Amino acid sequence: MTLAAQQDTRTPFEFVSSLASELTRGQVDLPSFPDVTLRLQQALADPEISVERVARVVGSDAGLTGRILTMANSSLLHRSSHPVTDLKMAVTRIGQDNIRAAALSYASAQLRNAGGLAPVRAELEEFWLESIRAAAMAHAIARENNQVRADEAMLTGLMHNIGKVYIVARSVNGIALGANAAERNQLLRDWHPGVGQALIENWKLPSAISTAVGGQLDVDYNHSGPPDLQDMLIVALLLTEQIRDADGEVSQLVELKAAKKLGLDDSALVRIVLESQTEVEMLQAALG
């Protein structure tokens, strides 16, 4: 046990509350998170950023460069038989949301392999699989609906549980979250959307993404106007949960306000589930 863990006498609730307070003050401390990923997020916050500048930031790290090129040539995004080998061309081809997705996958791999986070590695691995499944489902919903951008939907799904990653990575080898598994899971479920929203806001990603992540558990979400990312994420997570639990019954989701807003009927939900299964494989190949 580390000295930090021995001295931390806060309850799990107090620990997570303190993290949320830090984030609201703009304090972000994610152990082993690659500096290049943070620099890239800051660069992409500039609406006037050039392709050349993005390519320079990406090109400063060989691992991130590899992820960007892999994604640009993935079957999910690239249909041509001619591979993309030029970084600037790859950046142009995949767009900012997919660049962020590739950067997140690279950062996630670095976190999972960090020696200091070895005690929670299995949990971080599961979080990454959760995010891949949600991203694939969100992408499939966006393609079916055609009113929410598919790349933005995928990024939102990929980031939906970043709050869990942050909480667990900061939990001093998991000790601060307590030993009771049921209480630990409930704590993560209750707190991760808000922590994730605050983290995404700190990274200056589009507000629609942070709002969707923060409101992902609001199954009664209702609003005027066209469907948005929060509608999409609510449906994506419930569909993913049903597949995970081998429920297989999607008809009840048709009555959700979010599903109605997206115009999803029984047949559309079945198509989305089937398409998402293929997209999980393609997304794992693209992002690792």
Secondary structure, DSSP 8 states (H G I E B T S, - for coil): --HHHHH----HHHHHHHHHHHHHTT----TT--HHHHHHHHHHT-TT--HHHHHHHHHT-HHHHHHHHHHHTSTTT---SS----HHHHHHHHHHHHHHHHHHHHHHHHHHH-GGGGGGHHHHHHHHHHHHHHHHHHHHHHHHHSSS-HHHHHHHHHHTTHHHHHHHHTSTTTGGG-S-HHHHHHHHHHHHHHHHHHHHHHTT--HHHHHHHHTTT-TT---SSS--HHHHHHHHHHHHHHHHTT----GGGGGSHHHHHHT--HHHHHHHHHHHHHHHHHHHHHH-
